[in-house]
Amino acid sequence: MNRLDYLIEYLLKEDPQYSEMEIPSDLQGKRDLFRALRNVRWPKPISDEFLRFQDEELQEQLKEKGVVTLTNIRRSCKDARPCVSIWQGDITRLKVDVIVNAANSQMLGCFHPLHKCIDNAIHSAAGVQLREECHRLMLQQGHEEPTGHAKITKAYNLPCKYVIHTVGPIIPNGIPTEFQKEQLASCYRSIMACAEENRLESIAFCCISTGEFRFPNQLAAEIAVQTIKDYLTTHYDSSIKQLVFNVFKDVDKQIYEGLLKIERV
């Protein structure tokens, strides 16, 4: 039995409702099923052998995607501190001290199989250990994570060292109130403070609350840039030396390029 078959069969046997599911014959089909089964899996004990094989599989997938280092994306910053860059692509490839995850209030990752959100992507690439750590943190806390706060975890199979999870405001009608704008700003302040507390030097931000949460892209980027600028103005001895605005969509890339020509954080 190969590694992926073992991993899939282990997860299928965990839950009787999936026990009769057939394993695809092609590699991508197997990888999709492996990811989907982990997406829907509630945090619970798992064998060391599973974790060893899972980690080997996820490290192989990461090698295929390719790790992106700060050297790959850093533009000329001259004497600017911190150095600010924009990088378009998959945030799970970035080798920085910490990447930011746009989480939900349960803080357990996305349970929708193969969903395209960043929460799903990060948990899928990190492995089941990330959901388990988040579960422990939430049990200790005893309530859902408030909007605008942040928590740090290990990164497991991601190339970064840590993940900072933050819950942004949800804007059903796409028109944020002043309070919701402040909640988004609080996300960025909380992330920066969390990074500082852990003496981290490089952060890759995602576009918090845009997409599924429907915060307008332009306004969200303006709040992000201005909040970080304001934070660094009052924390002149910050440990943070490198900021990366990670974007996935062309529209966000264009927005951040426009803002950073005007605003040097």
C-alpha positions as CSV (number, residue, x, y, z in Angstrom):
1,M,0.0,0.0,0.0
2,N,1.4,3.4,-0.9
3,R,1.5,6.4,1.4
4,L,-1.6,8.2,0.1
5,D,-3.7,5.1,0.1
6,Y,-2.7,4.4,3.8
7,L,-3.5,8.0,4.8
8,I,-6.9,8.0,3.0
9,E,-7.9,4.5,4.4
10,Y,-7.0,5.7,7.9
11,L,-9.3,8.7,7.6
12,L,-12.1,6.7,6.0
13,K,-12.0,4.1,8.8
14,E,-12.2,6.9,11.4
15,D,-15.8,7.7,10.3
16,P,-18.4,5.0,9.4
17,Q,-20.2,7.3,7.0
18,Y,-17.1,7.3,4.7
19,S,-16.2,3.7,5.1
20,E,-17.5,2.6,1.7
21,M,-16.0,5.5,-0.2
22,E,-13.8,4.4,-3.1
23,I,-10.3,5.7,-3.4
24,P,-9.5,7.3,-6.8
25,S,-6.9,5.7,-9.0
26,D,-5.2,9.0,-10.1
27,L,-2.7,11.0,-8.0
28,Q,-4.7,14.3,-8.0
29,G,-7.9,12.5,-7.2
30,K,-6.2,10.9,-4.2
31,R,-4.7,14.2,-3.0
32,D,-8.1,15.9,-3.3
33,L,-9.8,13.2,-1.3
34,F,-7.0,13.3,1.3
35,R,-7.4,17.0,1.7
36,A,-11.2,16.8,1.8
37,L,-11.2,14.2,4.5
38,R,-8.9,16.3,6.6
39,N,-11.1,19.4,5.9
40,V,-14.1,17.7,7.5
41,R,-12.2,15.9,10.3
42,W,-12.9,17.1,13.9
43,P,-9.8,17.5,16.0
44,K,-9.2,14.2,17.9
45,P,-6.3,11.9,18.7
46,I,-4.4,10.4,15.8
47,S,-1.6,7.9,15.4
48,D,2.1,8.9,15.2
49,E,2.4,6.8,12.1
50,F,-0.4,8.8,10.4
51,L,1.3,12.0,11.3
52,R,4.7,10.8,10.0
53,F,3.2,9.8,6.6
54,Q,1.0,12.9,6.5
55,D,4.0,15.1,7.1
56,E,6.0,13.3,4.4
57,E,3.2,13.8,1.9
58,L,2.7,17.4,2.7
59,Q,6.4,18.2,2.5
60,E,6.5,16.5,-0.9
61,Q,3.6,18.6,-2.1
62,L,5.3,21.7,-0.8
63,K,8.5,20.8,-2.7
64,E,6.4,20.5,-5.9
65,K,4.8,23.9,-5.3
66,G,8.1,25.5,-4.5
67,V,9.1,27.6,-1.5
68,V,9.2,31.4,-1.9
69,T,11.8,33.2,0.2
70,L,12.1,36.8,1.1
71,T,15.1,37.0,-1.3
72,N,12.7,35.9,-4.1
73,I,10.2,38.7,-3.4
74,R,12.1,41.6,-1.8
75,R,12.3,44.7,-3.9
76,S,14.9,47.4,-3.3
77,C,14.1,49.1,0.0
78,K,17.2,51.3,0.3
79,D,17.1,52.5,3.9
80,A,13.4,52.0,4.5
81,R,12.5,50.0,7.6
82,P,10.7,47.8,7.5
83,C,11.0,46.7,3.9
84,V,7.6,46.4,2.3
85,S,6.8,44.1,-0.6
86,I,3.8,42.9,-2.6
87,W,3.7,39.3,-3.6
88,Q,0.9,37.6,-5.6
89,G,0.4,33.9,-5.2
90,D,-0.2,31.1,-2.7
91,I,0.6,32.3,0.8
92,T,1.3,28.7,1.9
93,R,4.5,28.8,-0.1
94,L,6.0,31.8,1.7
95,K,9.1,31.2,4.0
96,V,8.7,34.1,6.4
97,D,8.5,34.2,10.2
98,V,4.7,34.3,10.2
99,I,1.8,34.3,7.8
100,V,-1.6,35.7,8.6
101,N,-4.7,33.5,8.4
102,A,-8.2,35.1,8.0
103,A,-10.0,32.8,10.4
104,N,-13.6,32.4,11.5
105,S,-14.7,32.8,15.1
106,Q,-14.5,29.1,15.8
107,M,-10.8,29.3,14.9
108,L,-10.8,25.6,13.7
109,G,-10.3,26.2,10.0
110,C,-12.7,25.7,7.2
111,F,-14.8,22.5,7.3
112,H,-16.0,22.8,3.6
113,P,-14.2,20.2,1.6
114,L,-11.7,21.7,-0.9
115,H,-13.0,25.2,-0.3
116,K,-11.0,27.9,-1.9
117,C,-10.7,30.2,1.1
118,I,-7.4,31.0,2.7
119,D,-8.4,29.3,6.0
120,N,-8.9,26.0,4.2
121,A,-5.6,26.4,2.2
122,I,-3.5,27.1,5.3
123,H,-5.0,24.3,7.4
124,S,-4.7,21.9,4.5
125,A,-1.1,22.7,3.9
126,A,-0.2,22.7,7.6
127,G,-1.7,19.3,8.5
128,V,-4.2,18.1,11.1
129,Q,-1.9,19.3,13.9
130,L,-2.9,22.9,13.2
131,R,-6.6,22.3,13.8
132,E,-5.7,20.4,17.0
133,E,-3.6,23.2,18.4
134,C,-6.4,25.7,17.6
135,H,-8.9,23.4,19.3
136,R,-6.8,23.4,22.4
137,L,-6.5,27.1,22.4
138,M,-10.2,27.5,22.1
139,L,-11.0,25.0,24.8
140,Q,-8.7,27.0,27.1
141,Q,-10.4,30.2,26.2
142,G,-13.9,28.9,26.6
143,H,-15.6,31.1,24.0
144,E,-15.4,32.0,20.3
145,E,-12.6,34.3,19.2
146,P,-13.7,38.0,19.1
147,T,-13.5,39.9,15.9
148,G,-10.3,42.0,15.7
149,H,-8.2,39.8,18.0
150,A,-5.4,37.5,17.0
151,K,-3.8,34.2,18.2
152,I,-0.4,32.6,17.2
153,T,0.2,28.9,16.5
154,K,3.0,26.8,15.1
155,A,3.0,26.3,11.3
156,Y,3.8,22.6,11.2
157,N,4.2,21.7,7.5
158,L,4.1,25.2,6.2
159,P,7.5,26.8,5.3
160,C,6.9,29.7,7.7
161,K,7.6,29.4,11.4
162,Y,4.2,30.5,12.8
163,V,0.6,31.4,11.8
164,I,-1.3,34.3,13.3
165,H,-5.0,33.8,13.1
166,T,-7.4,36.8,13.2
167,V,-11.1,37.1,12.8
168,G,-12.2,40.0,10.5
169,P,-15.6,41.6,10.3
170,I,-18.3,40.0,8.1
171,I,-20.1,42.5,5.8
172,P,-23.2,40.9,4.5
173,N,-24.3,43.9,2.4
174,G,-20.7,44.9,1.4
175,I,-21.1,48.3,3.1
176,P,-19.0,48.4,6.3
177,T,-20.0,50.6,9.3
178,E,-17.5,52.7,11.1
179,F,-17.5,50.1,13.8
180,Q,-16.6,47.4,11.3
181,K,-13.9,49.5,9.9
182,E,-12.4,49.8,13.3
183,Q,-12.7,46.0,13.8
184,L,-10.6,45.5,10.7
185,A,-8.0,48.0,11.9
186,S,-8.0,46.1,15.2
187,C,-7.1,42.9,13.3
188,Y,-3.9,44.5,11.9
189,R,-3.0,46.1,15.3
190,S,-3.5,42.7,17.0
191,I,-1.3,41.0,14.4
192,M,1.5,43.5,14.8
193,A,1.4,43.3,18.6
194,C,1.4,39.5,18.5
195,A,4.4,39.4,16.2
196,E,6.2,41.9,18.4
197,E,5.5,39.9,21.5
198,N,7.1,36.9,19.8
199,R,10.0,39.0,18.4
200,L,9.2,38.0,14.9
201,E,10.9,39.9,12.0
202,S,8.9,39.1,8.9
203,I,5.1,39.0,8.3
204,A,3.0,38.1,5.3
205,F,-0.4,39.6,5.5
206,C,-3.4,38.3,3.6
207,C,-6.4,40.5,2.5
208,I,-8.4,40.1,5.7
209,S,-12.2,40.1,5.4
210,T,-12.3,40.6,1.6
211,G,-13.7,37.8,-0.5
212,E,-16.1,35.6,1.5
213,F,-16.5,38.3,4.2
214,R,-17.3,40.9,1.6
215,F,-15.3,43.9,2.9
216,P,-14.6,46.2,-0.1
217,N,-11.1,45.5,-1.4
218,Q,-10.0,49.1,-1.8
219,L,-11.2,50.2,1.6
220,A,-9.7,47.1,3.3
221,A,-6.3,47.7,1.7
222,E,-6.4,51.4,2.7
223,I,-7.2,50.4,6.3
224,A,-4.4,47.8,6.3
225,V,-1.7,50.1,5.0
226,Q,-2.7,53.1,7.2
227,T,-3.1,51.0,10.4
228,I,0.3,49.4,10.0
229,K,1.9,52.7,9.2
230,D,0.3,54.2,12.4
231,Y,1.4,51.2,14.4
232,L,5.0,51.5,13.3
233,T,5.0,55.2,13.9
234,T,4.3,54.6,17.6
235,H,6.5,51.5,17.8
236,Y,9.8,52.8,16.4
237,D,11.8,50.0,18.0
238,S,9.8,47.3,16.4
239,S,11.3,43.9,15.8
240,I,9.6,43.7,12.4
241,K,11.9,44.2,9.5
242,Q,10.0,42.8,6.5
243,L,6.3,43.2,5.6
244,V,4.7,41.3,2.7
245,F,1.3,42.1,1.4
246,N,0.3,38.8,-0.1
247,V,-2.5,39.0,-2.7
248,F,-4.2,36.4,-4.8
249,K,-6.4,38.5,-7.1
250,D,-5.2,40.9,-9.8
251,V,-7.5,43.6,-8.4
252,D,-5.8,43.4,-5.0
253,K,-2.4,43.6,-6.5
254,Q,-3.3,46.7,-8.4
255,I,-4.8,48.3,-5.3
256,Y,-1.8,47.7,-3.1
257,E,0.6,48.8,-5.8
258,G,-1.3,52.1,-6.1
259,L,-1.4,52.6,-2.3
260,L,2.2,51.8,-1.7
261,K,3.4,54.3,-4.4
262,I,1.7,57.0,-2.2
263,E,2.1,55.5,1.3
264,R,5.5,54.2,2.4
265,V,4.8,52.2,5.5
